[in-house]
Amino acid sequence: MLMVDLLGMLLVQGPSRCPLRAQWPLHRALADLNLAVANTDLAGSLPPFSFKADAVVGVVEQGAVMGLHELVANGFMGIAGDGWNAALEVTDQKQLHAYRRMLMGLDPCLAGLIYQAGSNWAARALTAEKNWDKAVESVGRRRRSLIPNRRHGPDAVAR
């Protein structure tokens, strides 16, 4: 199995929209999937993972980044929006059905683990999106007025 096929199967249950500013949910889901498969006898049925530390995401699976680029190049996913609102979205529903058939052809235990990892990816992506929206609202509430409510005195009073 190739990494691009694994990503396609994860997208069967995964998020319909993957914000580019929040990349960590995918890598966290892959790390959890790697751990779950390592605890079973299915370890050789997934592509090899190569995790490395990253300052932005935490832990990055390098093959997944290349797999996402390949999905975009193949036309399965496309970039929607711009700036902070840019996201990857599935554009080819026929190919999604092909990945669903591929998933259903796997060992039931492995298919269940991949399906659960896709669900976890979707949940984390929604949480990241919600947290981003709340942070923007919070900053907006703080900046409504340019005039402070109180006047603060000097830091130290000399006597």
Z-matrix of the N, CA and C atoms (Angstrom, degrees):
N
C 1 1.454
C 2 1.530 1 108.87
N 3 1.311 2 115.46 1 137.56
C 4 1.457 3 121.33 2 178.45
C 5 1.528 4 110.06 3 -92.80
N 6 1.330 5 116.22 4 159.30
C 7 1.469 6 120.52 5 179.47
C 8 1.525 7 110.85 6 -63.24
N 9 1.331 8 117.60 7 -37.17
C 10 1.459 9 120.12 8 -179.98
C 11 1.527 10 110.47 9 -64.04
N 12 1.333 11 117.39 10 -35.82
C 13 1.470 12 120.55 11 176.88
C 14 1.523 13 110.97 12 -68.78
N 15 1.321 14 116.78 13 -39.54
C 16 1.467 15 120.30 14 177.51
C 17 1.525 16 110.43 15 -62.44
N 18 1.333 17 117.26 16 -43.28
C 19 1.466 18 120.19 17 178.63
C 20 1.525 19 111.05 18 -63.43
N 21 1.326 20 117.01 19 -40.65
C 22 1.458 21 120.42 20 176.85
C 23 1.515 22 111.89 21 -61.11
N 24 1.341 23 116.62 22 -41.66
C 25 1.468 24 120.03 23 178.58
C 26 1.526 25 111.02 24 -69.20
N 27 1.331 26 117.55 25 -34.25
C 28 1.467 27 119.66 26 175.74
C 29 1.522 28 110.87 27 -65.04
N 30 1.327 29 117.22 28 -34.35
C 31 1.468 30 120.99 29 -179.26
C 32 1.521 31 112.97 30 -72.26
N 33 1.345 32 117.98 31 -12.68
C 34 1.461 33 120.40 32 175.31
C 35 1.522 34 109.59 33 -58.83
N 36 1.324 35 117.39 34 -43.92
C 37 1.461 36 122.39 35 178.00
C 38 1.520 37 111.02 36 -109.26
N 39 1.312 38 117.85 37 -5.45
C 40 1.458 39 122.35 38 -174.97
C 41 1.515 40 113.11 39 -76.13
N 42 1.319 41 116.14 40 -169.51
C 43 1.466 42 120.34 41 -176.34
C 44 1.525 43 111.71 42 -69.87
N 45 1.323 44 116.00 43 147.14
C 46 1.452 45 119.96 44 176.15
C 47 1.529 46 110.61 45 -81.48
N 48 1.328 47 114.99 46 -18.66
C 49 1.469 48 121.39 47 -178.73
C 50 1.525 49 108.01 48 -137.50
N 51 1.323 50 117.08 49 124.82
C 52 1.467 51 122.04 50 -178.72
C 53 1.522 52 108.67 51 -115.12
N 54 1.336 53 118.97 52 100.00
C 55 1.468 54 120.43 53 179.89
C 56 1.533 55 110.90 54 -60.68
N 57 1.309 56 116.29 55 135.51
C 58 1.462 57 120.12 56 -179.67
C 59 1.525 58 112.10 57 -70.18
N 60 1.332 59 117.64 58 -23.35
C 61 1.460 60 119.80 59 -179.30
C 62 1.531 61 112.01 60 -77.65
N 63 1.321 62 117.69 61 -16.54
C 64 1.470 63 121.74 62 -179.74
C 65 1.522 64 108.52 63 -121.02
N 66 1.321 65 116.36 64 87.95
C 67 1.458 66 121.18 65 -177.42
C 68 1.527 67 112.54 66 -93.39
N 69 1.322 68 117.18 67 -14.67
C 70 1.456 69 119.94 68 -172.85
C 71 1.525 70 114.33 69 -65.34
N 72 1.344 71 121.91 70 -30.20
C 73 1.466 72 118.64 71 -177.43
C 74 1.532 73 113.72 72 -59.94
N 75 1.319 74 117.91 73 -39.09
C 76 1.460 75 120.57 74 178.60
C 77 1.519 76 110.95 75 -63.26
N 78 1.308 77 116.72 76 -47.96
C 79 1.465 78 120.48 77 -176.12
C 80 1.525 79 111.40 78 -68.04
N 81 1.321 80 117.12 79 -34.39
C 82 1.466 81 120.79 80 176.25
C 83 1.532 82 110.27 81 -67.03
N 84 1.349 83 116.73 82 -41.00
C 85 1.467 84 120.72 83 178.25
C 86 1.527 85 110.90 84 -64.10
N 87 1.330 86 116.77 85 -39.32
C 88 1.466 87 119.90 86 178.09
C 89 1.522 88 111.56 87 -67.57
N 90 1.327 89 117.78 88 -38.77
C 91 1.463 90 120.53 89 177.47
C 92 1.529 91 110.43 90 -64.03
N 93 1.334 92 116.62 91 -41.51
C 94 1.469 93 119.88 92 178.00
C 95 1.525 94 111.18 93 -66.08
N 96 1.339 95 116.97 94 -40.03
C 97 1.469 96 120.86 95 177.43
C 98 1.521 97 110.39 96 -63.38
N 99 1.308 98 117.50 97 -42.49
C 100 1.460 99 121.69 98 178.35
C 101 1.528 100 110.42 99 -60.01
N 102 1.306 101 117.07 100 -43.07
C 103 1.463 102 121.19 101 178.95
C 104 1.515 103 111.23 102 -66.37
N 105 1.337 104 117.60 103 -42.45
C 106 1.466 105 121.00 104 -179.39
C 107 1.522 106 111.56 105 -65.39
N 108 1.337 107 116.91 106 -40.00
C 109 1.462 108 120.33 107 -179.67
C 110 1.524 109 110.60 108 -72.59
N 111 1.327 110 117.16 109 -32.88
C 112 1.469 111 120.39 110 178.54
C 113 1.525 112 111.25 111 -64.46
N 114 1.326 113 118.10 112 -26.44
C 115 1.464 114 122.11 113 179.94
C 116 1.521 115 112.35 114 -83.64
N 117 1.323 116 117.96 115 -1.64
C 118 1.462 117 121.99 116 177.30
C 119 1.522 118 108.59 117 -117.33
N 120 1.317 119 115.77 118 -176.15
C 121 1.468 120 119.27 119 177.83
C 122 1.524 121 112.01 120 -93.11
N 123 1.339 122 117.68 121 18.28
C 124 1.465 123 122.93 122 -177.43
C 125 1.527 124 113.12 123 -100.71
N 126 1.325 125 117.10 124 14.94
C 127 1.471 126 121.28 125 -171.85
C 128 1.525 127 113.13 126 -57.28
N 129 1.307 128 119.75 127 -33.06
C 130 1.458 129 121.47 128 -177.17
C 131 1.518 130 114.22 129 -83.87
N 132 1.321 131 117.88 130 -3.05
C 133 1.467 132 120.05 131 -174.99
C 134 1.527 133 113.83 132 -88.78
N 135 1.306 134 118.45 133 -7.55
C 136 1.466 135 122.21 134 176.84
C 137 1.524 136 109.59 135 -106.17
N 138 1.329 137 117.06 136 158.18
C 139 1.468 138 117.96 137 175.45
C 140 1.529 139 110.14 138 -64.22
N 141 1.307 140 117.79 139 154.01
C 142 1.472 141 119.04 140 179.16
C 143 1.530 142 110.90 141 -66.25
N 144 1.319 143 115.47 142 137.26
C 145 1.458 144 121.37 143 179.60
C 146 1.520 145 109.39 144 -97.71
N 147 1.329 146 115.85 145 143.78
C 148 1.467 147 120.54 146 175.02
C 149 1.530 148 108.04 147 -132.76
N 150 1.311 149 116.24 148 92.72
C 151 1.451 150 122.24 149 -179.19
C 152 1.512 151 110.32 150 -87.21
N 153 1.327 152 115.31 151 142.57
C 154 1.461 153 119.81 152 174.12
C 155 1.526 154 108.28 153 -142.01
N 156 1.308 155 115.67 154 155.42
C 157 1.463 156 121.18 155 -179.94
C 158 1.514 157 110.20 156 -70.45
N 159 1.347 158 115.26 157 144.60
C 160 1.457 159 121.44 158 179.82
C 161 1.520 160 107.89 159 -141.94
N 162 1.318 161 116.47 160 140.28
C 163 1.463 162 121.01 161 -176.95
C 164 1.519 163 112.37 162 -71.06
N 165 1.316 164 118.40 163 -29.59
C 166 1.460 165 121.51 164 -176.07
C 167 1.524 166 111.67 165 -88.88
N 168 1.318 167 116.83 166 -46.06
C 169 1.459 168 122.15 167 -172.34
C 170 1.517 169 112.49 168 -95.28
N 171 1.285 170 117.99 169 -30.81
C 172 1.464 171 122.25 170 -175.54
C 173 1.512 172 108.74 171 111.20
N 174 1.333 173 116.65 172 -77.01
C 175 1.457 174 123.06 173 176.69
C 176 1.518 175 107.42 174 -129.85
N 177 1.323 176 116.98 175 127.38
C 178 1.470 177 122.30 176 -176.77
C 179 1.518 178 109.23 177 -115.68
N 180 1.329 179 115.77 178 136.10
C 181 1.451 180 121.26 179 171.62
C 182 1.528 181 105.80 180 -96.09
N 183 1.321 182 116.61 181 111.58
C 184 1.463 183 121.57 182 -170.96
C 185 1.526 184 112.86 183 -64.77
N 186 1.316 185 117.72 184 -35.81
C 187 1.458 186 120.70 185 179.43
C 188 1.518 187 112.30 186 -66.53
N 189 1.340 188 117.24 187 -30.25
C 190 1.464 189 121.12 188 179.68
C 191 1.526 190 111.10 189 -68.46
N 192 1.313 191 116.81 190 -36.68
C 193 1.465 192 120.55 191 178.28
C 194 1.525 193 109.49 192 -63.26
N 195 1.322 194 116.22 193 -45.40
C 196 1.465 195 120.37 194 178.75
C 197 1.530 196 110.35 195 -67.32
N 198 1.330 197 117.40 196 -35.58
C 199 1.458 198 121.34 197 177.66
C 200 1.520 199 112.09 198 -64.08
N 201 1.327 200 117.04 199 -40.77
C 202 1.470 201 120.34 200 176.65
C 203 1.526 202 110.85 201 -63.60
N 204 1.326 203 116.44 202 -40.51
C 205 1.466 204 119.89 203 177.10
C 206 1.532 205 110.57 204 -62.08
N 207 1.319 206 115.84 205 -38.59
C 208 1.459 207 119.61 206 179.41
C 209 1.529 208 111.31 207 -68.54
N 210 1.338 209 117.67 208 -38.39
C 211 1.468 210 120.77 209 177.07
C 212 1.528 211 111.10 210 -63.45
N 213 1.326 212 116.85 211 -37.23
C 214 1.471 213 120.55 212 176.79
C 215 1.527 214 109.83 213 -69.01
N 216 1.331 215 117.21 214 -42.99
C 217 1.469 216 120.73 215 -179.10
C 218 1.531 217 111.27 216 -65.15
N 219 1.332 218 117.70 217 -32.98
C 220 1.469 219 121.49 218 179.34
C 221 1.522 220 112.41 219 -78.59
N 222 1.315 221 118.18 220 -9.66
C 223 1.460 222 121.22 221 -179.86
C 224 1.515 223 113.91 222 87.86
N 225 1.328 224 118.22 223 4.18
C 226 1.463 225 121.15 224 178.68
C 227 1.523 226 110.83 225 -71.27
N 228 1.325 227 116.11 226 -36.61
C 229 1.460 228 121.97 227 177.51
C 230 1.520 229 108.61 228 -123.88
N 231 1.311 230 115.53 229 153.21
C 232 1.454 231 120.62 230 177.30
C 233 1.515 232 110.74 231 -137.22
N 234 1.308 233 116.16 232 162.20
C 235 1.460 234 121.03 233 179.89
C 236 1.527 235 108.55 234 -92.79
N 237 1.319 236 115.45 235 127.10
C 238 1.463 237 121.59 236 178.59
C 239 1.518 238 108.31 237 -119.53
N 240 1.308 239 117.15 238 141.03
C 241 1.460 240 121.13 239 179.81
C 242 1.515 241 111.23 240 84.62
N 243 1.338 242 114.34 241 179.96
C 244 1.458 243 119.41 242 178.48
C 245 1.526 244 109.26 243 -147.46
N 246 1.308 245 114.96 244 163.56
C 247 1.463 246 120.54 245 180.00
C 248 1.525 247 111.59 246 63.05
N 249 1.338 248 115.76 247 -137.14
C 250 1.458 249 120.96 248 -178.17
C 251 1.523 250 112.53 249 -68.85
N 252 1.337 251 117.61 250 -17.04
C 253 1.461 252 121.45 251 -179.13
C 254 1.526 253 112.99 252 -94.44
N 255 1.324 254 118.15 253 4.85
C 256 1.460 255 121.39 254 179.85
C 257 1.525 256 110.23 255 -66.39
N 258 1.326 257 115.39 256 140.38
C 259 1.463 258 120.54 257 -179.17
C 260 1.520 259 109.27 258 -151.15
N 261 1.324 260 115.02 259 157.44
C 262 1.459 261 121.38 260 171.88
C 263 1.520 262 107.80 261 -92.07
N 264 1.332 263 116.59 262 133.36
C 265 1.456 264 121.40 263 178.41
C 266 1.520 265 108.99 264 -130.91
N 267 1.336 266 116.07 265 146.61
C 268 1.462 267 121.10 266 176.43
C 269 1.520 268 108.11 267 -71.06
N 270 1.333 269 116.29 268 126.17
C 271 1.465 270 120.65 269 -178.57
C 272 1.522 271 112.47 270 -110.86
N 273 1.325 272 118.54 271 -20.70
C 274 1.466 273 122.39 272 -176.39
C 275 1.528 274 109.69 273 -111.59
N 276 1.330 275 116.60 274 95.64
C 277 1.460 276 121.24 275 -178.15
C 278 1.534 277 112.16 276 -69.00
N 279 1.332 278 118.07 277 -29.27
C 280 1.468 279 120.41 278 178.66
C 281 1.526 280 110.44 279 -64.63
N 282 1.320 281 116.22 280 -40.94
C 283 1.461 282 119.50 281 178.28
C 284 1.527 283 110.75 282 -67.85
N 285 1.325 284 117.04 283 -32.66
C 286 1.469 285 120.42 284 176.32
C 287 1.527 286 110.24 285 -62.21
N 288 1.337 287 117.08 286 -38.46
C 289 1.465 288 120.59 287 176.46
C 290 1.528 289 110.64 288 -64.97
N 291 1.312 290 116.61 289 -37.15
C 292 1.468 291 119.96 290 177.59
C 293 1.527 292 110.64 291 -63.97
N 294 1.333 293 117.02 292 -40.69
C 295 1.470 294 119.71 293 177.24
C 296 1.532 295 110.92 294 -67.18
N 297 1.335 296 116.92 295 -34.03
C 298 1.469 297 120.08 296 177.17
C 299 1.529 298 110.22 297 -64.72
N 300 1.332 299 116.99 298 -42.57
C 301 1.466 300 120.39 299 177.04
C 302 1.528 301 110.47 300 -63.53
N 303 1.335 302 116.42 301 -40.42
C 304 1.460 303 120.57 302 178.28
C 305 1.529 304 110.27 303 -61.76
N 306 1.325 305 116.42 304 -41.64
C 307 1.462 306 121.06 305 179.08
C 308 1.524 307 111.08 306 -63.76
N 309 1.319 308 116.11 307 -42.03
C 310 1.466 309 120.02 308 -178.52
C 311 1.525 310 112.17 309 -70.92
N 312 1.319 311 118.05 310 -17.47
C 313 1.452 312 121.31 311 178.03
C 314 1.524 313 113.60 312 -85.27
N 315 1.319 314 117.10 313 -5.82
C 316 1.465 315 120.74 314 -179.74
C 317 1.522 316 111.53 315 -81.44
N 318 1.325 317 115.25 316 170.11
C 319 1.462 318 121.22 317 171.92
C 320 1.530 319 108.55 318 -55.01
N 321 1.338 320 118.66 319 134.76
C 322 1.476 321 120.49 320 -175.81
C 323 1.532 322 113.99 321 -55.62
N 324 1.312 323 117.57 322 -37.57
C 325 1.471 324 120.17 323 179.78
C 326 1.530 325 110.40 324 -66.48
N 327 1.327 326 116.45 325 -44.98
C 328 1.463 327 120.85 326 179.26
C 329 1.530 328 110.69 327 -66.17
N 330 1.342 329 116.34 328 -41.75
C 331 1.467 330 119.81 329 178.57
C 332 1.528 331 110.29 330 -61.49
N 333 1.321 332 117.53 331 -39.18
C 334 1.466 333 120.89 332 178.01
C 335 1.520 334 111.94 333 -63.94
N 336 1.329 335 116.48 334 -41.05
C 337 1.464 336 120.16 335 179.01
C 338 1.535 337 111.35 336 -65.87
N 339 1.329 338 116.65 337 -41.08
C 340 1.467 339 120.10 338 178.94
C 341 1.525 340 109.97 339 -67.24
N 342 1.331 341 117.04 340 -41.63
C 343 1.460 342 121.33 341 179.23
C 344 1.532 343 110.38 342 -62.04
N 345 1.337 344 116.40 343 -42.45
C 346 1.471 345 120.68 344 178.51
C 347 1.526 346 110.80 345 -65.83
N 348 1.332 347 117.63 346 -38.57
C 349 1.465 348 120.70 347 178.06
C 350 1.529 349 110.60 348 -64.33
N 351 1.336 350 117.16 349 -37.90
C 352 1.458 351 120.55 350 175.84
C 353 1.522 352 111.73 351 -63.92
N 354 1.338 353 116.16 352 -40.44
C 355 1.477 354 120.56 353 176.54
C 356 1.517 355 111.02 354 -63.35
N 357 1.325 356 116.34 355 -42.45
C 358 1.467 357 120.42 356 178.63
C 359 1.523 358 111.14 357 -63.82
N 360 1.322 359 116.81 358 -40.03
C 361 1.462 360 121.35 359 177.47
C 362 1.525 361 110.04 360 -61.30
N 363 1.334 362 116.78 361 -45.31
C 364 1.467 363 120.53 362 179.81
C 365 1.527 364 111.23 363 -62.70
N 366 1.336 365 117.03 364 -43.60
C 367 1.465 366 120.25 365 -179.17
C 368 1.522 367 111.24 366 -64.44
N 369 1.319 368 116.50 367 -43.17
C 370 1.467 369 119.31 368 179.75
C 371 1.530 370 111.71 369 -68.16
N 372 1.322 371 117.21 370 -36.00
C 373 1.469 372 120.24 371 178.07
C 374 1.527 373 110.38 372 -65.23
N 375 1.331 374 116.98 373 -41.21
C 376 1.470 375 119.96 374 177.25
C 377 1.517 376 111.53 375 -65.34
N 378 1.332 377 116.55 376 -39.12
C 379 1.464 378 120.57 377 177.81
C 380 1.517 379 110.83 378 -64.60
N 381 1.324 380 117.21 379 -42.87
C 382 1.468 381 120.55 380 178.72
C 383 1.524 382 110.36 381 -62.85
N 384 1.326 383 116.93 382 -40.04
C 385 1.465 384 121.17 383 178.95
C 386 1.530 385 110.56 384 -65.43
N 387 1.338 386 116.72 385 -43.21
C 388 1.468 387 121.35 386 178.94
C 389 1.528 388 110.55 387 -63.59
N 390 1.313 389 117.02 388 -43.89
C 391 1.467 390 120.42 389 179.50
C 392 1.524 391 110.90 390 -63.72
N 393 1.319 392 117.57 391 -37.49
C 394 1.457 393 120.92 392 178.10
C 395 1.520 394 109.71 393 -64.23
N 396 1.327 395 117.07 394 -46.26
C 397 1.471 396 120.73 395 -179.05
C 398 1.525 397 111.14 396 -62.58
N 399 1.337 398 117.13 397 -40.43
C 400 1.463 399 120.01 398 179.50
C 401 1.526 400 111.25 399 -67.52
N 402 1.317 401 117.22 400 -36.35
C 403 1.462 402 120.14 401 179.17
C 404 1.524 403 110.35 402 -65.71
N 405 1.315 404 117.33 403 -39.65
C 406 1.464 405 120.50 404 179.04
C 407 1.524 406 109.97 405 -66.01
N 408 1.351 407 117.74 406 -41.47
C 409 1.466 408 121.07 407 177.07
C 410 1.523 409 110.85 408 -62.52
N 411 1.323 410 116.65 409 -41.40
C 412 1.454 411 121.57 410 -178.23
C 413 1.522 412 110.75 411 -62.29
N 414 1.310 413 117.10 412 -44.18
C 415 1.463 414 120.68 413 178.38
C 416 1.518 415 109.69 414 -64.73
N 417 1.325 416 116.79 415 -38.46
C 418 1.457 417 120.60 416 178.80
C 419 1.521 418 112.24 417 -62.81
N 420 1.323 419 118.22 418 -38.50
C 421 1.460 420 121.38 419 178.85
C 422 1.518 421 111.74 420 -66.70
N 423 1.309 422 116.76 421 -35.69
C 424 1.462 423 119.90 422 -179.38
C 425 1.513 424 111.61 423 -71.10
N 426 1.294 425 118.35 424 -26.87
C 427 1.465 426 121.49 425 -172.23
C 428 1.525 427 113.22 426 -104.91
N 429 1.293 428 118.82 427 21.18
C 430 1.461 429 119.77 428 -179.30
C 431 1.516 430 112.37 429 -67.21
N 432 1.305 431 116.75 430 -38.09
C 433 1.451 432 119.94 431 -177.60
C 434 1.525 433 109.26 432 -119.93
N 435 1.292 434 115.24 433 137.11
C 436 1.462 435 119.48 434 178.26
C 437 1.524 436 111.33 435 -84.15
N 438 1.346 437 117.22 436 -14.69
C 439 1.457 438 121.67 437 -179.24
C 440 1.524 439 108.85 438 -95.41
N 441 1.319 440 118.33 439 123.73
C 442 1.467 441 119.29 440 -179.77
C 443 1.527 442 111.15 441 -67.78
N 444 1.337 443 115.45 442 152.60
C 445 1.462 444 120.98 443 -179.86
C 446 1.525 445 112.13 444 -73.83
N 447 1.301 446 116.99 445 -30.66
C 448 1.468 447 121.02 446 -177.38
C 449 1.508 448 109.79 447 -126.15
N 450 1.265 449 112.06 448 157.87
C 451 1.448 450 118.43 449 175.00
C 452 1.513 451 107.69 450 -106.49
N 453 1.298 452 116.10 451 123.47
C 454 1.460 453 120.72 452 -177.94
C 455 1.520 454 109.06 453 -95.11
N 456 1.312 455 114.55 454 139.30
C 457 1.453 456 120.31 455 179.31
C 458 1.514 457 111.21 456 -79.13
N 459 1.335 458 115.41 457 -178.69
C 460 1.466 459 119.31 458 178.76
C 461 1.530 460 109.85 459 -65.98
N 462 1.323 461 115.29 460 157.42
C 463 1.468 462 119.84 461 -177.93
C 464 1.519 463 111.99 462 -64.38
N 465 1.302 464 118.31 463 -40.25
C 466 1.465 465 121.28 464 -178.82
C 467 1.533 466 108.67 465 -130.86
N 468 1.298 467 116.00 466 134.96
C 469 1.459 468 120.41 467 178.49
C 470 1.520 469 107.94 468 -101.79
N 471 1.345 470 116.86 469 124.87
C 472 1.472 471 121.10 470 -179.55
C 473 1.528 472 109.09 471 -87.37
N 474 1.308 473 117.69 472 134.72
C 475 1.461 474 121.41 473 178.33
C 476 1.476 475 111.18 474 -119.52
